[in-house]
């Protein structure tokens, strides 16, 4: 493995995490990394919120087919930071589900399909990592979407999701519970 190209700084920035994940995916596709190396890099990325956000935004939207079939190393690495990972997985389901609706309203079918791909990939990761924290957060987000109160009230308000989007978010989250 090219250590220098995939070295994750302790205080990795969001932008660095995106670049590292792009490089990681290229090397996975080329078959030039061992499962242990993949796990090491992803574990280091998801230790911090910036690293995890950069990893997910790149991994979930990537054209790489590697993101459609996460290896055991990817799954184990994601389990290494259950609090950060579960929070971002639940939010990614919500955001990609709501964005698909938004894009369809704008007649942007390609973008809607991209959002649906992110939702599918996130759902698959949720099933594979099987973290109890994901189920807890999904319940909390559904509560906020249904009542306008709770831990995810601010998140839903920040993105200005409407009733149809909140209902779709609840349906998506019910499928992972």
N, C-alpha and C positions, 0 to 999 in steps of 0.2 A: 504494500500500500504506500502511496505517496503521502507520507506523514505531513509534509509541509502544506500540501494542498488541502488537506482535510483536518488540520489542527483547529480545534474549537477553542477560542479564547475564553477565559473564565468569565469575562464581562462582554460576551458576544453581543453585537448590535443586531437589530432586526435585519438590516441590510446585509451584514456579514452572514447571518444565518441563511438568508435566501441564497446567497452565492455559494455557500458551503453545501446546501441541499442540492442545488443545481449540479454541482460537481459530483456529489455523492450519487445522484441518480444516473449521471453519465457513466460513472465507473461501475455502478451496479449493472447497467445495460450492457456494458462492455465485458462484464464478467471478470473484472480485474480486482475485485475485493472479496475477501473471505466473509463468511457470516459473522465471525467475531469482530472483524473490522467495521462492518456495517453497524453492528450493535453498539460498539464503542462510540462511534461518531454520533449516532442518533441519541444515545443515552446522554452524551455530553451536551447536545443541542437542547434536549427537553428538560434539562436541569434548571434552566432559567426561562422566564416568560418570553423574553425577546427571542431566545433561541427556539423555543417551542413554536411561537407564532410564525417565525420565519420558516421553520421546517414545515409546518402544516400548510401555510399559504402556498408554498412551492410544491410540496408533495401532492397535495390534493388537487391542484390545478394543472399539474404537469401533463405534458403529452406522452410521457413515459408510461409504457404498459406495466412497468414495475409497480406503479402505484395501484394497479388493479388487482394485483396478487401479492400482498405483503408477505414477506418471508417470516419465518419464526424469529429471526434476528430482529426484524422491525418490531414485531409484536412484543418481544421481551424487552427491547429497549424502551418502548412506550410505557410499559408497566413499571419502569424504574422511577418514574416521577408521576405517581397516580394523581396527585392534587392538581398540578398544572395541566397534565394531559387530559384528565376528565373534564375540567372546566372548558378547555378549548374544543374538545370533541363535541360537547353539548352545544356550545355556541356556534360551531361550524354547521351542525345540523340545522339549527334555527336560521342562521344567516343564509345558507345556501337554499333552503326551502323558501324563505321569504323572497330572496333575490330572483328565483325562477319565476315566481308570480309577477314581480316587478318587471322583469324583462319581457314576459309575455304581454303584459299590458302595453309595453312600448313597441310591440311587434318585432322584438329582437330574439328570434327563435334560436339562433346559434348561441347567444349568450345564455338563454334559458337552459339550453341543453348542457352548457358548461356548468351552470349552477347545479343541475340535476346530477351531473357526473360527480361533483364535489360531494353532494349529499349521499350518493351511492357509496363512494369510497369511504366517507366518514362512517356511514352505517356499518360497512364491512369491518373497519378498524374497531369500532365499538364492540361488535360481536366477538372479534378475535381477542381483544385485550381483556374483555369481560371483567371490568373493574366495578366494584360496588359503588364507588364514588360517582361513576357515570349515571347509574340508576338514581342515586340520591339527587344529583344536580338536575337530571331530566325531570324528576318529580317537582323540584323547586321551580324550574322554568315553566313547566305546564301550569303550576299554581299561579305564577305571576301572569302568564298569558291569559288565563281564565278570569282572574280576579282584579288584575291591575295593581296588585300588592305583592309584597314579598321580596326575596333576595334579587330577583331579576327584573324588578320594576324599572330600575334605571337603565338597564341594558335595552329593554324593549322600547322605552321612551326615547333613548338616544338614537335608535335606528328608525323611530317613528313608524313602527309596524301598525298596520290597520287590522280590522277585525278578521278579514279573510286571511291575511298572512299569519296572524296569531292562531287561527283555527288550523291552518296547514302545519304550523310548527307543532302544535299539540298532536296532530295526527302522526307526524313524523316521529316525534318523541315516544308516542305510545307504541310504535313498532319496535323500538329498541328495548322496551322494558320487559 
